[in-house]
């Protein structure tokens, strides 16, 4: 029996086909020093009301990103079956061990869930979670909304995003859902590393996939939580799962057209931010300096924008290490 022929060790305490509201767990056996027959218990809610499309809405893919979990724990508590035509599967904290620890990766195996797909049923804890989403939950979904923010090391303009795809009809459906989310900014996004991503797994199955970056710094705010709560309901209405008029807001469409958007630190040191999030920049403008901290009297390294646009993301803590993402500049496509 090959790895992918093995059944998942995860057992769901909910019935995905039953009408009504169910709150339960995805139980993953995890034997450890303090619990010989222990389990990782990942909270899940299924809300089903008759026939219709399925939305899979997720947060906590990285454990130190909080807007998604706040919005989705709230949605799980408040969404009623009579309001739903179809099915909503809510997983507020996908990488539950990381979420409980407040870390980007799992404290059990250091696994980054968003780089672990398609996963393995006989792999690490993180790989087993990825495998369950890959083989069980994603095939049930028509539309997938996965919340992200910057965590403890990045800060972003609050945007919803989708990716350019080879299938342009699928791509259009994804960007239509981004528009429906109605974040202050909407991004045509490129990734610097797509291998093993949840995004890629969903897109390769032909799903409508929307993601977000809603600020960061390892916390949330009333503003960004409000964007998340309004956005998930807008996406459910857009999909025809929940009735009602979308609660739209003006959005500014951004693009990340190439690797020139990214600036990576080539020095260790103290970051001096020279451009704030949302500020316009021109190619050649100074966006940050990194000051050496080993001794005084040394000149800082200067980092400049490689293209015109606005600052869409920045390194969050005051100290930076070589190789860290220092800043992201996005081009402005349209203001609606």
LINQUI-V81953 format. One record per pair of residues at least 6 apart in sequence whose ideal C-beta (glycine too) atoms are under 8 Angstrom apart, sorted by the first residue. I is the first residue (numbers start at 1). GAP is how many residues later the second one is. Records with the same first field share a line. If there is no record, write none. Layout:
I=GAP ; GAP
//
This chain:
3=117 ; 118 ; 119 ; 120
4=114 ; 116 ; 117 ; 131
6=115 ; 116
7=114
8=113 ; 120 ; 123 ; 124 ; 127 ; 128
9=19 ; 20 ; 112 ; 119
10=16 ; 17 ; 18 ; 118 ; 119 ; 122 ; 126
11=15 ; 16
12=12 ; 13 ; 14 ; 15 ; 32 ; 124
13=11 ; 12 ; 13 ; 14
14=8 ; 9 ; 10 ; 30 ; 31 ; 32
15=7 ; 31
16=30 ; 32 ; 71 ; 73 ; 124
17=31
18=28 ; 30
19=29 ; 30 ; 31 ; 62
20=27 ; 28 ; 61
21=24 ; 25 ; 26 ; 58 ; 59 ; 60
22=23 ; 24 ; 25
23=20 ; 21 ; 22 ; 53
24=19 ; 20 ; 21 ; 22
25=16 ; 17 ; 18 ; 19
26=15 ; 16 ; 18 ; 65 ; 103 ; 106
27=12 ; 13 ; 14 ; 15
28=11 ; 12 ; 13 ; 14 ; 97 ; 100 ; 101 ; 104
29=8 ; 9 ; 10
30=8 ; 9 ; 10 ; 78 ; 95
31=6 ; 7
32=6
40=56 ; 57 ; 68 ; 85 ; 89
41=55
42=49 ; 51 ; 52 ; 54 ; 87
43=30 ; 33 ; 48 ; 49 ; 50 ; 53
44=45 ; 46 ; 47
45=31 ; 34 ; 43 ; 44 ; 45
46=41 ; 42 ; 43 ; 44
47=29 ; 32 ; 33 ; 34 ; 37 ; 40 ; 41 ; 43
48=33 ; 36 ; 38 ; 39 ; 40
49=32 ; 33 ; 34 ; 35 ; 36 ; 37 ; 38
50=34 ; 35 ; 36
51=34 ; 35
52=32 ; 33 ; 34 ; 35 ; 188 ; 189
53=33 ; 34 ; 89 ; 90 ; 186 ; 187 ; 188
54=32 ; 33 ; 34 ; 35 ; 86 ; 87 ; 88 ; 89 ; 187
55=31 ; 32 ; 33 ; 34 ; 86 ; 87 ; 88 ; 89 ; 90 ; 180 ; 181 ; 184 ; 186
56=33 ; 35 ; 81 ; 82 ; 84 ; 85 ; 87 ; 88 ; 89
57=15 ; 18 ; 31 ; 32 ; 33 ; 34 ; 87 ; 88 ; 89 ; 90 ; 175 ; 178
58=10 ; 14 ; 32 ; 33 ; 34 ; 36 ; 86 ; 87 ; 88 ; 89 ; 140
59=6 ; 8 ; 9 ; 10 ; 12 ; 13 ; 32 ; 33 ; 34 ; 35 ; 87 ; 88
60=8 ; 9 ; 31 ; 32 ; 33 ; 34 ; 35 ; 36 ; 38 ; 39
61=7 ; 33 ; 34 ; 52 ; 53 ; 85 ; 86 ; 87 ; 137
62=33 ; 36 ; 42 ; 43 ; 50 ; 51 ; 52 ; 86 ; 89
63=30 ; 32 ; 34 ; 35 ; 36 ; 37 ; 38 ; 39 ; 40 ; 41 ; 42 ; 43
64=34 ; 38 ; 39 ; 40 ; 87 ; 88 ; 154
65=82 ; 83 ; 84 ; 85 ; 86 ; 151
66=83 ; 152 ; 153 ; 154
67=80 ; 82 ; 145 ; 147 ; 148 ; 153 ; 157 ; 158 ; 160 ; 161
68=24 ; 78 ; 79 ; 80 ; 81 ; 144 ; 146 ; 160
69=23 ; 24 ; 30 ; 78
70=150 ; 155 ; 158
71=76 ; 154 ; 157 ; 158 ; 160 ; 161
72=18 ; 19 ; 20 ; 75 ; 160
73=19
74=155
75=13 ; 15 ; 154 ; 157 ; 158
76=14 ; 16
79=9 ; 11 ; 163
83=159 ; 160
84=157 ; 158
85=155 ; 156 ; 157 ; 158
86=153 ; 154 ; 155
87=53 ; 154
88=148 ; 153
89=48 ; 51 ; 52
91=46
93=6 ; 7
94=19 ; 35 ; 39 ; 104
95=10 ; 11 ; 16 ; 18 ; 31 ; 34
96=33
97=9 ; 10 ; 11 ; 28
98=6 ; 7 ; 8 ; 9 ; 15
101=6
102=116
104=8 ; 47 ; 48 ; 49
105=6 ; 7 ; 8 ; 21
106=7 ; 19 ; 20
108=16 ; 17 ; 18
109=15 ; 16 ; 17
111=13 ; 14 ; 15 ; 16
112=14
113=13 ; 16 ; 17 ; 85
114=82 ; 83 ; 84 ; 85
115=78 ; 80 ; 81 ; 82
116=10 ; 11 ; 13 ; 14 ; 80
117=13 ; 16 ; 17 ; 79 ; 80 ; 81 ; 83 ; 84
118=12 ; 13 ; 16 ; 17 ; 83
119=7 ; 8 ; 9 ; 10 ; 11 ; 12 ; 13 ; 14 ; 15
120=7 ; 8 ; 10 ; 11
121=7 ; 10 ; 14
122=6
123=8
130=66 ; 68
133=65 ; 68
134=67
138=6 ; 63 ; 64 ; 67 ; 69
139=66
141=61 ; 66
142=65 ; 66 ; 97
143=34 ; 64 ; 65 ; 66 ; 67 ; 92 ; 96
144=58 ; 63 ; 64 ; 65 ; 66
145=32 ; 36 ; 65 ; 66 ; 67 ; 86 ; 87 ; 90
146=52 ; 53 ; 56 ; 63 ; 64 ; 65 ; 66
147=64 ; 65 ; 67 ; 81
148=63 ; 64 ; 65 ; 66
149=7 ; 63 ; 64 ; 65 ; 66 ; 67 ; 71 ; 75
150=6 ; 63 ; 65 ; 66 ; 67 ; 163 ; 166
151=65 ; 67
152=64 ; 65 ; 66 ; 164 ; 165
153=63 ; 162 ; 163 ; 164 ; 171
154=62 ; 159 ; 160 ; 161 ; 162 ; 171
155=60 ; 61 ; 62 ; 122 ; 158 ; 159 ; 161
156=57 ; 58 ; 59 ; 60 ; 121 ; 156 ; 157
157=27 ; 28 ; 56 ; 97 ; 120 ; 121 ; 153 ; 154 ; 155 ; 156
158=25 ; 26 ; 27 ; 54 ; 55 ; 56 ; 57 ; 65 ; 66 ; 69
159=24 ; 25 ; 26 ; 27 ; 28 ; 53 ; 54 ; 55 ; 95 ; 153
160=18 ; 21 ; 22 ; 23 ; 25 ; 26 ; 27 ; 50 ; 51 ; 52 ; 71
161=17 ; 25 ; 26 ; 27 ; 28 ; 49 ; 50 ; 51 ; 52
162=9 ; 12 ; 13 ; 15 ; 16 ; 25 ; 26 ; 27 ; 47 ; 48 ; 49
163=8 ; 11 ; 25 ; 26 ; 27 ; 28 ; 36 ; 40 ; 46
164=7 ; 24 ; 26
165=6 ; 9 ; 38
167=39
170=33 ; 36 ; 38
173=35
174=29 ; 34 ; 35 ; 36
175=11 ; 13
176=62
177=31 ; 33 ; 58 ; 61 ; 62
178=8 ; 9 ; 32
179=7 ; 72
180=54 ; 55 ; 57 ; 58 ; 66
181=29 ; 31 ; 50 ; 53 ; 54
182=48 ; 49 ; 52 ; 64 ; 65 ; 66 ; 67 ; 69
183=29 ; 31 ; 44 ; 48 ; 66 ; 68
184=43 ; 65 ; 66 ; 67 ; 68
185=66 ; 67 ; 68 ; 69 ; 127
186=65 ; 66 ; 67 ; 68
187=26 ; 66 ; 67 ; 68 ; 69 ; 125 ; 143
188=65 ; 66 ; 67 ; 68 ; 145
189=22 ; 67
190=66 ; 67 ; 68 ; 69 ; 71
191=6 ; 8
192=67 ; 70 ; 133
194=6
199=10 ; 12
202=7
203=6
208=31
210=25
212=16 ; 19
213=100
214=6 ; 10 ; 13 ; 14
215=6 ; 8 ; 9
216=100
217=99
218=98
230=17 ; 19
233=9 ; 11 ; 14
234=12 ; 13 ; 14
236=6
237=6 ; 7 ; 8 ; 9
238=8
250=85 ; 86
251=84 ; 85
252=80 ; 82 ; 83 ; 84
253=79 ; 80 ; 81 ; 82 ; 83
254=55 ; 56 ; 58 ; 76 ; 77 ; 78 ; 79
255=75 ; 76 ; 78
256=56 ; 72 ; 74 ; 75
257=50 ; 74
258=49
260=46 ; 47 ; 69
261=45 ; 46 ; 48 ; 51 ; 67 ; 68 ; 69
262=63 ; 65 ; 66
263=24 ; 25 ; 40 ; 42 ; 43 ; 62 ; 63 ; 64 ; 65 ; 66
264=59 ; 60 ; 61 ; 62
265=25 ; 38 ; 50 ; 55 ; 56 ; 57 ; 58 ; 59 ; 60 ; 61
266=35 ; 56
267=23 ; 25 ; 34 ; 53 ; 55
268=22 ; 24 ; 25 ; 51 ; 52 ; 53 ; 54
269=21 ; 22 ; 23 ; 24 ; 31 ; 32 ; 50 ; 51
270=20 ; 21 ; 23 ; 48 ; 49 ; 50
271=17 ; 18 ; 19 ; 44 ; 46 ; 47 ; 48 ; 49 ; 55
272=16 ; 17 ; 18 ; 19 ; 28
273=15 ; 41
274=12 ; 13 ; 14 ; 15
275=6 ; 10 ; 11 ; 12 ; 13 ; 30 ; 36 ; 52
276=35
277=34 ; 35 ; 36 ; 37
278=32 ; 33
279=31 ; 32
280=29 ; 30
281=6 ; 24 ; 27 ; 28 ; 29 ; 30 ; 48
282=23 ; 26
283=21 ; 22 ; 23 ; 24 ; 25
284=20 ; 21
285=19 ; 20
286=16 ; 17 ; 18
287=16 ; 17 ; 18 ; 24 ; 39 ; 40 ; 42
288=15 ; 26 ; 27 ; 38 ; 39
289=11 ; 12 ; 13 ; 14
290=10 ; 11 ; 13 ; 30 ; 36
291=7 ; 9
292=6 ; 8
293=26
303=23 ; 24
305=22 ; 24
306=23
307=22 ; 24
308=23
309=20 ; 21 ; 22 ; 23
310=19 ; 20 ; 22
311=16 ; 17 ; 18
312=16 ; 17 ; 18
313=12 ; 14 ; 15
314=12 ; 13 ; 14
315=9 ; 10 ; 11 ; 12
320=6
//
